[in-house]
Amino acid sequence: MYGLVNLAVQELVTRTHGEAAWLRIKRRAGVDTPSFLRMTQYPDEVTYALVGAASAELGAAADELLRGFGRFWIEFAMQEGYRELFLISGPDLRTFLGNLDNLHARLGMTFVGMDAPSFAVTDQGPDELLVHYYSSRAGLTSFVQGLLEGLGPVFGQRVEATVQATRADGRDHDTFHVRCTPSPERAKGVALPVQ
């Protein structure tokens, strides 16, 4: 994975638990890299080791951490300069999710050799979708669930994402049931924090 992902893990840990916790997690994970470079590829095992060490250090289940990291990733990516790319990928959540493969293709021009996942969306009614997630990487179901939930504020919606089927069930991809409803803030006309 690119260093940007590991930097996001670092940012989340230091923001919520402090720098000392991050240093303990790195040590526990056996990661001696002083700092991660955004555009440098690191072995996936580094990221998985950091998540495992964070789980042990913070006393939280890895799936819980990954889901929280998925929610955080949206905010982090927008702060790191990808806000406009998000916003041009669709005016609403349904369109955005349908354009995720195009977004990843654009990112692939910058992040050369990126092993991007693929997504497909199936309508289930006015406020419901099935999101199909295909990836060469295992173990990221909870992360994607968090990503889907984290997109809600970007589009002024409350998003409930539940896992419907996973590769652990013998499928070739993960499927999420996504329910979208207007957020109370949007209904009141309150500006949402997407900047």
C-alpha positions in Angstrom: 0.0 0.0 0.0 1.1 3.5 -0.5 2.6 5.5 2.4 -0.5 7.8 2.4 -2.5 4.9 3.9 0.1 4.4 6.7 0.3 8.2 7.3 -3.5 8.1 7.8 -3.2 5.3 10.4 -0.5 7.4 12.1 -2.7 10.5 12.1 -5.7 8.7 13.5 -3.7 7.1 16.3 -1.8 10.2 17.3 -5.0 12.3 17.2 -7.0 9.9 19.4 -4.3 8.3 21.6 -1.2 10.5 21.3 2.3 10.2 19.8 3.6 7.8 22.5 0.8 5.3 21.6 1.9 5.5 17.9 5.5 4.9 18.8 4.5 1.8 20.9 2.4 0.5 18.1 5.2 0.9 15.5 7.6 -0.9 17.9 5.1 -3.7 18.5 4.5 -4.0 14.8 8.3 -4.2 14.1 8.1 -1.1 11.9 11.3 0.8 12.1 10.6 3.3 9.2 11.1 6.8 10.8 8.3 8.3 8.6 6.2 7.1 5.7 6.4 8.8 2.3 3.0 9.5 0.7 3.9 8.3 -2.8 6.1 5.3 -1.8 4.7 1.8 -1.9 5.2 -0.3 1.2 4.4 -4.0 1.6 0.8 -4.6 2.6 2.2 -6.5 5.5 3.4 -3.3 7.1 -0.1 -1.9 7.2 -1.6 -5.2 8.4 1.1 -5.3 11.2 0.3 -1.8 12.3 -3.4 -2.6 12.5 -2.6 -5.8 14.5 -0.3 -3.9 16.8 -2.9 -1.1 17.3 -5.5 -3.8 18.2 -3.2 -5.2 20.8 -2.0 -1.9 22.1 -5.4 -0.2 22.3 -7.4 -3.3 23.4 -9.8 -3.0 20.5 -10.9 -5.6 17.9 -9.1 -5.3 14.5 -12.4 -5.1 12.7 -13.6 -2.3 15.0 -10.3 -0.4 14.3 -10.6 -0.9 10.5 -14.2 0.3 10.5 -13.2 3.5 12.4 -10.2 3.9 10.1 -12.5 3.7 7.1 -14.7 6.5 8.4 -11.6 8.5 9.2 -10.0 7.9 5.7 -12.7 10.0 4.0 -11.9 13.0 6.1 -8.2 12.4 5.8 -8.2 12.1 2.0 -10.3 15.3 1.7 -7.8 17.2 3.9 -4.9 15.8 1.8 -6.1 17.4 -1.4 -8.5 14.9 -2.8 -11.7 16.9 -2.0 -12.2 18.2 -5.5 -11.7 14.7 -7.0 -14.4 13.4 -4.6 -16.8 16.1 -5.5 -16.4 15.8 -9.3 -17.0 12.1 -9.0 -20.7 12.6 -8.3 -23.2 15.0 -6.8 -24.7 12.3 -4.6 -23.7 9.1 -2.9 -25.3 6.8 -5.4 -23.5 8.5 -8.4 -20.2 8.7 -6.5 -20.2 5.0 -5.6 -21.0 4.2 -9.3 -18.0 6.2 -10.3 -15.5 4.8 -7.8 -13.7 2.7 -10.5 -13.3 5.9 -12.6 -11.9 7.8 -9.5 -9.4 5.0 -8.9 -8.4 5.1 -12.6 -7.7 8.8 -12.2 -5.7 8.2 -9.0 -3.8 5.4 -10.8 -2.2 8.1 -13.1 -0.5 9.5 -10.0 -0.1 6.4 -7.9 1.6 4.3 -10.5 1.2 0.6 -9.9 -1.8 1.1 -7.6 -3.7 -2.1 -6.9 -7.1 -0.5 -6.8 -10.3 -2.4 -5.8 -13.3 -2.4 -8.0 -16.9 -1.5 -7.1 -20.3 -2.2 -8.6 -23.6 -0.7 -7.4 -27.1 -2.3 -7.6 -30.1 -0.2 -6.8 -32.5 -1.6 -4.2 -35.0 1.3 -4.1 -34.9 5.1 -3.5 -32.7 5.0 -0.4 -31.0 1.6 -0.6 -28.1 0.1 -2.6 -26.1 -3.0 -2.7 -22.4 -2.2 -3.1 -20.2 -5.0 -4.4 -16.5 -4.7 -3.5 -13.8 -6.7 -5.4 -10.2 -6.7 -4.2 -7.0 -8.7 -4.4 -6.5 -7.8 -0.7 -8.2 -9.9 2.0 -9.3 -8.7 5.4 -10.6 -5.2 4.5 -14.3 -5.7 4.7 -14.7 -3.6 7.9 -12.5 -0.9 6.4 -14.8 -0.6 3.4 -17.9 -0.6 5.6 -16.4 2.4 7.5 -15.6 4.1 4.2 -19.2 3.8 3.1 -20.4 5.2 6.4 -17.7 8.0 6.3 -19.0 9.2 2.9 -22.4 10.2 4.5 -21.4 13.6 5.7 -19.8 14.4 2.3 -23.2 14.1 0.7 -25.3 15.3 3.6 -26.7 11.9 4.3 -26.7 9.4 7.2 -25.3 6.1 5.8 -25.9 2.7 7.4 -23.7 0.1 5.8 -24.2 -3.5 6.8 -22.2 -6.5 5.6 -24.4 -8.8 3.6 -21.8 -11.3 2.2 -18.1 -11.7 2.3 -15.2 -13.6 0.8 -14.9 -15.4 4.1 -18.3 -16.9 3.2 -16.8 -18.4 0.0 -17.9 -15.6 -2.3 -15.6 -13.9 -4.8 -16.4 -10.4 -3.3 -17.9 -8.6 -0.4 -21.4 -7.2 -0.6 -22.8 -4.3 1.6 -26.3 -3.2 2.0 -26.3 0.6 2.2 -29.2 2.6 3.4 -29.0 6.4 2.8 -31.2 9.0 4.5 -30.9 12.8 4.7 -28.9 13.8 7.8 -30.7 16.0 10.4 -28.1 18.7 9.7 -29.0 18.8 6.1 -32.7 18.8 6.8 -32.1 21.9 9.0 -30.0 23.6 6.3 -26.9 23.4 8.4 -23.6 23.4 6.4 -21.8 20.2 6.6 -18.0 20.0 7.4 -16.7 18.7 4.1 -13.9 21.3 3.6 
